[in-house]
Amino acid sequence: MKIIIIGSVAAGTSVAAKARRNDENADITLYNADYDISYSICGIPYFLGGEVDELETLTPRSSEWFKKRYNVDIHTRHEVVEINPDQKVVTVKNLNTNEIIEDHYDTLVFATGAAPTTPQIDGVEMEHVFHVRNIQNTASIHSYMQAESPEKVTIIGAGFIGLEMAEQLKHRGLDVTIVQRSNQIMPHLDKDMAFRVEEHLRANGVNLLLNEEAAAITETSVETTKGSVIDADMVILATGVRPNTKLAEQIGVELGVSGAVQVNEKMQTNLPDVYAVGDVAESYSIVTGNPLYRPLGSTANKMGRIAGDVITGGDLAHRGILGTGILRVFDLAVGYTGLSEKDAVMEGYDIEVLHNIKPARAEYLGGREMVIKAIADRKTGRILGVQIVGEDGVDKRIDVFVTAISLKASAEDLFHLDLAYAPPFSTTKDPVMYTGMALQNAMDKKNRIITPQELTNRIQNGEKIQVIDTRAPKQYKVSNVEGAVNIPLAELRAEAKQLDPAIPTVTYCNKGVTGNAAQNVLINMGFEEVYNLSGGNKNYQSFSKSNQ
């Protein structure tokens, strides 16, 4: 059996490695137009920022090593320029010599990855404008920084790469500006969570321009469509990627709704003996079953292994993804998985939303706050998605939530998890467990919660709502929910007689715990409809600032 793989990096090399493990006799050839067969795209910003000392560290496996280890015929700087699917022949161009050769296959795998999108901006071709996608890009940026010593950099785009580059170049002492055409960074986050990261960027000296779109680049500046002129002697394009489907489309491979190649759970395309893996291929959501395109090295590795196994007679199958991501922004970690609130609403779920603000471990051992936003389906109790922002413990918790959502766990299931506890690592009631407990109580209508957005909407719609601040008067005077009455918890039982138990009532404290205690008091006194404000005053104030 002759297997030809077009492309390498995470997906293509995984196909080859798994196919070889399964079948020592398979004839495996890999054609790669790039110089390197395997490198860490995600590590590039950290080399440019100085956290990684040597660029070679990002290319740990050479083609020579891979060929020796797996007995795979590897050709770098060889581009497949044409495919005849009827005769099962590929035409290949040697990019070093311009020689053209033909090769026959029994099975063909597209691992052609994705290419960075280049926005239609005047001046985008200038020498001080760079993409961040491969080792050659990285070397060029590094050389430019050494030769020209730029002082001001503008980054166009505020996704993963844009924010990582902002952090790293700020560490290098550059004046950093991010231009983002939408009204928030990180489009996979809800706006209320993205705002927390935006504040952190600004607090660390990054100039962040939202709702601004770059229109032109000159030798010394970036001009926006709103007329802003930003001084810049280096420009980074971080406007996303698009799947490299051109070659696949030429032979009739069908694309999915995302624009990536449509594959089944065996990574097979609509054509016989033709597969697609990695950033060129479309996945699907574990939660909804709908197509989902999130190009990440972890998914590419998984897809490649599945295809390599299936091609050589195995029975592995792709189970979908959640679109999980995690990012470090200075000393904040930002993690997310599954559906955001806006996604869940768009999908038609009746959702419960909780903002849980808790320390990652015991506060007496330096535990710092995380903000966990969790979304659950009221109909089934199932967790749909989670977003976390915090300085400590985010990676641990997001991975627990990933596992829970993947296994279709309910909110109640989270509370019953037997998670590891010791004060240096967690709290007695871990934030994951507390999230499940609070969500389940809300869905059972024992302790209902209300988000700042919902509270604001109901008041603006003219609904009469009693809002009670249960904190100490000095805290109330510093900041409070508009229209709230200050009744500290210790006085609530006596003062509650002056309230109308038939009017919807919202209690809150600073983060939610005392507000929940006040809620229970009022429920036990016969109040008909009582909510605890999700995330308390701290979350409300952040929400209010994000909407100014």
C-alpha positions as CSV (number, residue, x, y, z in Angstrom):
1,M,0.0,0.0,0.0
2,K,1.3,3.4,-1.0
3,I,0.3,6.3,1.2
4,I,1.1,9.9,0.1
5,I,0.7,12.7,2.7
6,I,0.6,16.3,1.5
7,G,1.9,18.5,4.4
8,S,3.5,17.8,7.7
9,V,3.8,19.6,11.0
10,A,1.4,18.1,13.7
11,A,-1.1,16.4,11.5
12,G,0.9,15.0,8.6
13,T,3.7,13.6,10.8
14,S,1.1,12.0,13.1
15,V,-0.5,10.2,10.1
16,A,2.8,8.8,9.1
17,A,3.9,7.8,12.6
18,K,0.6,5.9,13.4
19,A,0.5,4.3,9.9
20,R,4.0,3.0,10.4
21,R,3.3,1.7,13.9
22,N,0.4,-0.3,12.5
23,D,2.0,-1.5,9.3
24,E,5.7,-2.0,8.8
25,N,5.3,-2.8,5.1
26,A,3.3,0.3,4.1
27,D,5.1,2.6,1.6
28,I,4.7,6.1,3.1
29,T,5.8,9.3,1.4
30,L,5.4,12.8,2.8
31,Y,5.7,15.9,0.6
32,N,6.1,19.2,2.4
33,A,6.5,22.6,0.7
34,D,8.0,24.1,3.8
35,Y,11.6,23.8,5.1
36,D,10.6,22.1,8.4
37,I,8.4,19.1,8.9
38,S,7.6,19.8,12.5
39,Y,7.7,22.9,14.6
40,S,5.7,24.6,17.4
41,I,3.7,27.5,16.0
42,C,2.4,28.2,19.5
43,G,5.9,28.6,20.8
44,I,6.9,31.4,18.3
45,P,5.8,34.4,20.4
46,Y,7.9,33.1,23.4
47,F,11.1,32.9,21.3
48,L,10.5,36.5,20.0
49,G,9.9,37.6,23.6
50,G,13.0,35.9,24.9
51,E,11.5,33.1,27.0
52,V,12.8,30.5,24.5
53,D,16.5,31.0,24.0
54,E,17.1,29.2,20.7
55,L,14.8,29.1,17.6
56,E,15.9,25.5,17.0
57,T,14.2,24.5,20.2
58,L,10.9,25.0,18.3
59,T,11.9,22.5,15.6
60,P,12.8,19.4,17.8
61,R,12.4,16.8,15.0
62,S,14.1,17.1,11.7
63,S,13.1,15.3,8.5
64,E,16.3,13.2,8.9
65,W,15.3,12.1,12.4
66,F,11.8,11.3,11.4
67,K,12.8,9.3,8.4
68,K,15.2,7.2,10.4
69,R,12.8,6.7,13.3
70,Y,9.7,5.8,11.2
71,N,11.1,4.8,7.8
72,V,9.1,7.4,6.0
73,D,10.2,8.9,2.7
74,I,10.2,12.6,3.4
75,H,10.6,15.4,0.9
76,T,10.8,19.0,2.2
77,R,10.6,21.9,-0.2
78,H,8.5,19.7,-2.5
79,E,5.1,21.1,-3.5
80,V,2.3,19.0,-4.8
81,V,1.0,21.1,-7.7
82,E,-1.5,18.8,-9.3
83,I,-3.5,15.6,-8.5
84,N,-5.2,13.1,-10.9
85,P,-7.6,11.3,-8.7
86,D,-8.7,8.9,-11.4
87,Q,-5.2,7.6,-12.0
88,K,-4.1,8.3,-8.4
89,V,-1.1,10.3,-9.4
90,V,0.3,13.4,-7.9
91,T,2.6,15.9,-9.7
92,V,5.3,17.3,-7.5
93,K,7.6,20.3,-7.9
94,N,11.0,20.5,-6.3
95,L,11.1,24.1,-5.1
96,N,14.9,24.1,-4.9
97,T,15.6,22.8,-8.4
98,N,12.2,23.3,-10.2
99,E,12.3,19.6,-11.2
100,I,8.8,18.1,-11.8
101,I,8.1,14.5,-10.8
102,E,5.1,12.2,-10.7
103,D,4.2,9.8,-7.9
104,H,1.5,7.2,-7.5
105,Y,-0.7,6.6,-4.4
106,D,-3.2,4.2,-3.1
107,T,-4.3,6.5,-0.3
108,L,-3.9,10.3,-0.3
109,V,-4.0,12.5,2.8
110,F,-4.4,16.2,2.8
111,A,-2.5,17.8,5.8
112,T,-2.0,21.1,4.1
113,G,-2.8,23.1,7.2
114,A,-4.0,26.7,7.2
115,A,-2.5,30.0,6.0
116,P,-2.6,33.3,7.7
117,T,-5.2,35.7,6.3
118,T,-3.8,38.9,4.9
119,P,-6.2,41.8,5.3
120,Q,-6.8,44.2,2.4
121,I,-4.7,47.1,3.8
122,D,-2.6,49.5,1.8
123,G,1.1,48.9,2.7
124,V,0.6,45.4,3.9
125,E,3.5,44.2,1.7
126,M,6.1,46.5,3.4
127,E,9.3,45.0,4.9
128,H,8.4,45.9,8.5
129,V,5.0,44.0,8.3
130,F,5.0,40.4,9.4
131,H,2.8,37.4,9.8
132,V,3.5,35.0,12.7
133,R,3.0,31.5,11.2
134,N,6.2,29.5,10.6
135,I,9.8,29.4,11.4
136,Q,10.8,31.5,8.4
137,N,8.4,34.3,9.6
138,T,9.9,34.0,13.1
139,A,13.5,34.3,11.8
140,S,12.6,37.3,9.8
141,I,11.0,39.1,12.7
142,H,13.9,38.2,14.9
143,S,16.4,39.5,12.4
144,Y,14.4,42.7,11.9
145,M,14.3,43.4,15.6
146,Q,18.0,42.9,16.0
147,A,18.9,45.0,13.0
148,E,16.3,47.9,13.4
149,S,15.6,47.9,17.1
150,P,11.9,48.9,16.7
151,E,10.4,50.8,19.6
152,K,6.7,50.8,18.6
153,V,4.8,47.9,17.3
154,T,1.1,47.7,16.2
155,I,-0.6,44.3,16.3
156,I,-3.6,43.9,14.0
157,G,-5.9,41.3,15.6
158,A,-6.7,40.3,19.1
159,G,-6.9,36.5,19.0
160,F,-4.4,34.1,20.5
161,I,-1.3,35.1,18.5
162,G,-2.1,38.8,18.8
163,L,-2.4,38.7,22.5
164,E,0.6,36.4,23.0
165,M,2.7,38.7,20.8
166,A,1.5,41.7,22.8
167,E,2.6,40.2,26.0
168,Q,6.0,39.1,24.7
169,L,6.9,42.2,22.9
170,K,5.9,44.3,25.9
171,H,8.3,42.2,27.9
172,R,11.0,43.1,25.3
173,G,10.4,46.8,26.1
174,L,8.4,47.7,23.0
175,D,5.5,50.1,23.0
176,V,2.6,47.9,22.0
177,T,-0.8,48.8,20.4
178,I,-3.5,46.3,19.4
179,V,-6.0,47.2,16.8
180,Q,-9.2,45.1,16.9
181,R,-12.1,45.7,14.5
182,S,-14.8,44.2,16.8
183,N,-15.9,45.5,20.2
184,Q,-14.0,42.9,22.2
185,I,-10.8,40.8,22.1
186,M,-10.9,37.0,21.9
187,P,-14.1,36.4,19.9
188,H,-14.7,32.9,21.5
189,L,-15.2,34.6,24.9
190,D,-18.4,36.3,26.1
191,K,-17.9,40.1,26.2
192,D,-18.2,40.3,30.0
193,M,-15.3,37.9,30.4
194,A,-13.2,39.4,27.6
195,F,-13.5,42.7,29.3
196,R,-11.6,41.4,32.3
197,V,-8.7,40.5,30.0
198,E,-8.9,43.9,28.2
199,E,-8.6,45.7,31.5
200,H,-5.5,43.6,32.4
201,L,-3.9,44.4,29.0
202,R,-4.4,48.1,29.6
203,A,-3.1,47.8,33.2
204,N,0.1,46.3,31.8
205,G,0.7,49.2,29.4
206,V,-0.8,47.8,26.2
207,N,-2.7,50.4,24.1
208,L,-5.9,48.6,23.0
209,L,-8.1,50.1,20.3
210,L,-11.4,48.3,19.9
211,N,-13.9,48.9,17.1
212,E,-11.0,50.2,15.0
213,E,-10.0,48.7,11.7
214,A,-6.6,49.3,10.0
215,A,-6.9,51.0,6.7
216,A,-3.3,51.7,5.7
217,I,0.3,51.0,6.8
218,T,3.1,53.5,6.2
219,E,6.8,53.3,7.1
220,T,6.1,54.9,10.4
221,S,2.4,54.4,11.3
222,V,-0.8,52.5,11.0
223,E,-3.9,54.5,10.0
224,T,-7.4,53.3,10.9
225,T,-10.7,53.8,9.1
226,K,-11.8,56.1,11.9
227,G,-8.9,58.4,11.3
228,S,-6.6,57.3,14.1
229,V,-2.9,57.4,13.4
230,I,-0.7,55.1,15.4
231,D,3.1,55.4,15.4
232,A,4.6,52.1,14.4
233,D,8.0,51.0,13.2
234,M,6.9,47.3,13.1
235,V,3.5,45.7,12.3
236,I,2.3,42.2,13.2
237,L,-0.6,40.7,11.3
238,A,-2.6,38.4,13.6
239,T,-5.9,38.4,11.8
240,G,-6.6,34.7,11.8
241,V,-6.0,31.8,9.4
242,R,-7.9,30.1,6.6
243,P,-7.7,26.4,5.7
244,N,-5.5,25.6,2.7
245,T,-8.1,23.8,0.6
246,K,-7.2,25.0,-2.9
247,L,-5.5,21.7,-3.9
248,A,-8.3,19.6,-2.4
249,E,-11.0,21.6,-4.1
250,Q,-9.3,21.1,-7.5
251,I,-10.1,17.4,-7.4
252,G,-13.7,17.7,-6.1
253,V,-13.2,17.4,-2.4
254,E,-16.2,18.9,-0.6
255,L,-15.9,21.7,1.9
256,G,-17.9,22.1,5.1
257,V,-19.9,25.2,6.2
258,S,-16.7,26.5,7.9
259,G,-14.8,26.5,4.6
260,A,-12.5,23.7,5.8
261,V,-12.6,20.2,4.2
262,Q,-15.6,18.2,5.3
263,V,-14.7,14.8,6.8
264,N,-16.4,12.0,8.6
265,E,-15.4,10.5,12.0
266,K,-12.8,8.4,10.1
267,M,-11.2,11.6,8.6
268,Q,-12.4,10.5,5.2
269,T,-13.5,13.0,2.5
270,N,-16.3,12.5,-0.1
271,L,-13.7,10.9,-2.4
272,P,-12.6,7.3,-2.0
273,D,-9.1,6.8,-0.5
274,V,-8.8,10.5,0.2
275,Y,-8.4,11.8,3.8
276,A,-8.0,15.3,5.4
277,V,-6.5,16.1,8.8
278,G,-5.4,19.0,10.9
279,D,-6.0,22.7,10.2
280,V,-7.3,22.0,6.7
281,A,-10.1,19.7,8.1
282,E,-13.4,20.6,9.7
283,S,-14.3,19.0,13.1
284,Y,-17.6,19.1,15.0
285,S,-18.9,20.1,18.4
286,I,-19.2,17.5,21.1
287,V,-22.0,19.6,22.6
288,T,-24.2,20.3,19.5
289,G,-22.9,17.9,16.9
290,N,-22.6,20.9,14.5
291,P,-19.5,21.6,12.4
292,L,-16.8,23.4,14.2
293,Y,-13.5,24.7,13.0
294,R,-10.8,25.5,15.6
295,P,-7.3,25.0,14.2
296,L,-5.1,23.8,17.1
297,G,-2.0,21.6,17.2
298,S,-3.6,19.3,19.8
299,T,-6.6,18.6,17.5
300,A,-4.3,18.2,14.5
301,N,-2.3,15.5,16.3
302,K,-5.4,13.7,17.2
303,M,-6.9,13.8,13.7
304,G,-3.6,12.6,12.2
305,R,-3.4,9.6,14.5
306,I,-7.0,8.6,13.7
307,A,-6.4,8.8,9.9
308,G,-3.1,6.9,10.2
309,D,-4.9,4.2,12.1
310,V,-7.9,3.9,9.8
311,I,-5.8,3.8,6.7
312,T,-3.9,0.8,8.0
313,G,-6.9,-1.1,9.1
314,G,-7.6,0.3,12.6
315,D,-10.9,1.4,14.0
316,L,-10.2,4.7,15.7
317,A,-12.8,7.4,15.2
318,H,-12.9,11.2,15.8
319,R,-15.3,12.1,18.7
320,G,-15.4,15.9,18.0
321,I,-14.0,18.8,20.0
322,L,-15.2,21.4,22.4
323,G,-13.1,24.2,21.0
324,T,-11.1,24.4,24.2
325,G,-8.4,27.1,24.4
326,I,-6.1,28.6,27.1
327,L,-3.9,31.6,27.0
328,R,-1.5,33.5,29.2
329,V,-1.8,37.3,29.2
330,F,0.9,38.6,31.5
331,D,0.0,37.1,34.9
332,L,-3.6,36.2,33.9
333,A,-4.6,32.8,32.5
334,V,-7.7,32.7,30.3
335,G,-9.4,29.4,29.5
336,Y,-12.6,28.4,27.8
337,T,-14.3,25.3,26.6
338,G,-17.7,24.4,25.0
339,L,-20.4,26.9,24.3
340,S,-20.2,30.5,25.3
341,E,-23.4,32.2,26.5
342,K,-24.0,33.8,23.2
343,D,-23.4,30.5,21.4
344,A,-25.8,28.7,23.7
345,V,-28.5,31.3,23.1
346,M,-28.0,31.2,19.4
347,E,-28.3,27.4,19.5
348,G,-31.7,27.7,21.2
349,Y,-30.8,26.3,24.7
350,D,-32.7,27.5,27.7
351,I,-29.7,28.3,29.9
352,E,-28.6,29.0,33.4
353,V,-25.6,31.2,33.8
354,L,-23.4,31.4,36.8
355,H,-20.4,33.7,37.7
356,N,-18.5,32.0,40.4
357,I,-15.6,34.1,42.0
358,K,-13.5,31.9,44.2
359,P,-9.8,31.5,45.2
360,A,-7.9,28.7,43.4
361,R,-6.5,27.5,46.7
362,A,-6.6,28.4,50.4
363,E,-6.3,32.2,50.7
364,Y,-4.0,31.8,53.7
365,L,-1.5,30.2,51.3
366,G,-1.8,32.9,48.7
367,G,-4.8,31.6,46.8
368,R,-5.9,34.2,44.2
369,E,-9.3,34.7,42.7
370,M,-10.6,33.0,39.6
371,V,-13.8,34.1,37.8
372,I,-15.6,31.1,36.5
373,K,-18.5,31.7,34.1
374,A,-20.5,28.5,33.6
375,I,-23.4,27.8,31.3
376,A,-25.8,24.9,31.8
377,D,-28.9,23.6,30.0
378,R,-31.9,23.9,32.2
379,K,-33.7,21.1,30.4
380,T,-31.1,18.4,31.0
381,G,-28.8,19.9,33.7
382,R,-25.9,19.3,31.4
383,I,-22.9,21.7,31.5
384,L,-22.6,23.4,28.0
385,G,-19.6,25.6,28.4
386,V,-17.2,27.3,30.8
387,Q,-14.9,30.4,30.7
388,I,-12.3,31.1,33.4
389,V,-10.1,34.1,34.0
390,G,-7.6,34.1,36.9
391,E,-4.0,34.2,38.0
392,D,-3.8,30.7,39.4
393,G,-5.4,27.3,38.9
394,V,-7.2,28.1,35.7
395,D,-5.6,25.2,33.7
396,K,-6.5,22.6,36.3
397,R,-10.1,23.7,36.4
398,I,-10.7,24.1,32.7
399,D,-9.4,20.6,32.1
400,V,-11.8,19.2,34.7
401,F,-14.7,21.0,33.0
402,V,-13.5,19.7,29.6
403,T,-13.6,16.2,30.9
404,A,-17.0,16.7,32.5
405,I,-18.6,18.2,29.3
406,S,-17.0,15.6,27.1
407,L,-18.7,12.9,29.2
408,K,-22.0,14.8,29.2
409,A,-21.9,15.5,33.0
410,S,-24.6,17.5,34.7
411,A,-24.1,20.4,37.1
412,E,-25.0,18.0,39.9
413,D,-22.3,15.6,38.8
414,L,-19.7,18.3,39.4
415,F,-20.6,18.7,43.0
416,H,-20.1,15.0,43.6
417,L,-16.6,14.8,42.1
418,D,-14.0,13.5,44.5
419,L,-11.4,16.1,43.6
420,A,-7.9,16.3,45.2
421,Y,-7.8,18.7,48.2
422,A,-5.0,20.1,50.3
423,P,-4.7,23.8,51.1
424,P,-1.7,24.5,48.8
425,F,-3.8,23.1,45.8
426,S,-7.5,23.8,46.4
427,T,-10.2,24.9,48.8
428,T,-12.3,22.4,50.7
429,K,-15.2,23.1,48.4
430,D,-13.3,23.3,45.1
431,P,-14.5,26.0,42.7
432,V,-15.5,23.3,40.3
433,M,-17.7,21.6,42.9
434,Y,-19.1,25.0,44.0
435,T,-20.0,25.8,40.4
436,G,-21.9,22.6,40.0
437,M,-23.7,23.1,43.3
438,A,-24.8,26.6,42.6
439,L,-25.9,25.9,39.1
440,Q,-27.9,22.9,40.2
441,N,-29.6,24.8,43.0
442,A,-30.5,27.5,40.5
443,M,-32.0,25.1,38.0
444,D,-33.9,23.4,40.8
445,K,-35.2,26.9,41.6
446,K,-34.0,26.4,45.2
447,N,-31.6,29.3,44.9
448,R,-32.2,31.1,41.7
449,I,-29.5,33.3,40.2
450,I,-29.7,36.4,38.0
451,T,-26.9,37.8,35.9
452,P,-26.1,41.5,35.8
453,Q,-27.3,41.6,32.2
454,E,-30.7,40.0,33.0
455,L,-31.2,42.3,36.0
456,T,-30.4,45.3,33.9
457,N,-32.7,44.2,31.1
458,R,-35.6,43.6,33.5
459,I,-35.3,46.9,35.2
460,Q,-35.0,48.7,31.8
461,N,-38.1,47.0,30.7
462,G,-40.0,48.7,33.5
463,E,-40.2,45.7,35.9
464,K,-40.4,46.6,39.6
465,I,-37.6,44.7,41.4
466,Q,-36.3,45.0,45.0
467,V,-32.5,45.0,45.1
468,I,-30.9,44.4,48.5
469,D,-27.2,45.0,49.2
470,T,-26.3,42.8,52.2
471,R,-22.9,44.2,52.8
472,A,-21.6,46.6,55.4
473,P,-22.6,50.3,54.9
474,K,-19.0,51.3,54.2
475,Q,-18.8,48.8,51.3
476,Y,-22.1,49.9,50.0
477,K,-21.0,53.5,49.9
478,V,-17.9,52.6,47.8
479,S,-20.0,51.0,45.0
480,N,-23.3,49.4,44.6
481,V,-25.9,48.2,42.2
482,E,-28.0,51.1,41.0
483,G,-31.2,51.4,43.0
484,A,-30.2,48.9,45.6
485,V,-31.2,49.3,49.3
486,N,-28.5,48.6,51.9
487,I,-29.6,46.0,54.5
488,P,-26.7,44.1,56.0
489,L,-27.4,40.4,56.5
490,A,-27.4,40.7,60.3
491,E,-30.3,43.2,60.1
492,L,-32.2,41.5,57.3
493,R,-34.7,39.4,59.4
494,A,-35.9,42.5,61.1
495,E,-35.9,44.8,58.2
496,A,-37.5,42.3,55.8
497,K,-40.9,43.1,57.2
498,Q,-40.7,46.5,55.4
499,L,-40.2,44.8,52.1
500,D,-43.0,43.4,49.8
501,P,-42.6,39.6,49.6
502,A,-44.7,39.6,46.3
503,I,-42.2,41.8,44.4
504,P,-39.2,40.0,42.7
505,T,-36.2,40.5,45.0
506,V,-32.5,40.4,44.2
507,T,-29.9,40.0,47.0
508,Y,-26.2,40.5,46.6
509,C,-22.9,40.8,48.5
510,N,-19.4,41.3,47.2
511,K,-19.0,37.9,45.4
512,G,-22.1,35.9,46.1
513,V,-21.8,33.9,49.4
514,T,-23.5,36.3,51.8
515,G,-26.0,37.2,49.1
516,N,-26.9,33.5,49.0
517,A,-27.4,33.5,52.8
518,A,-29.7,36.5,52.5
519,Q,-31.6,34.8,49.7
520,N,-32.3,31.8,52.0
521,V,-33.5,34.1,54.8
522,L,-36.0,35.7,52.5
523,I,-37.2,32.4,50.9
524,N,-37.8,31.0,54.4
525,M,-39.8,34.1,55.3
526,G,-42.1,33.5,52.4
527,F,-40.8,35.8,49.7
528,E,-42.1,34.5,46.4
529,E,-39.3,35.2,43.9
530,V,-35.8,35.7,45.2
531,Y,-32.6,35.8,43.2
532,N,-28.9,36.0,44.1
533,L,-26.9,38.3,41.9
534,S,-24.4,36.1,39.9
535,G,-20.9,37.1,41.0
536,G,-22.2,39.7,43.4
537,N,-21.3,43.4,43.2
538,K,-17.8,42.7,42.0
539,N,-19.2,41.1,38.8
540,Y,-21.9,43.7,38.5
541,Q,-19.3,46.6,38.5
542,S,-17.2,44.8,35.9
543,F,-20.3,44.3,33.7
544,S,-21.3,47.9,34.1
545,K,-17.8,49.2,33.1
546,S,-17.8,46.8,30.1
547,N,-21.0,48.4,28.8
548,Q,-20.0,52.1,29.2
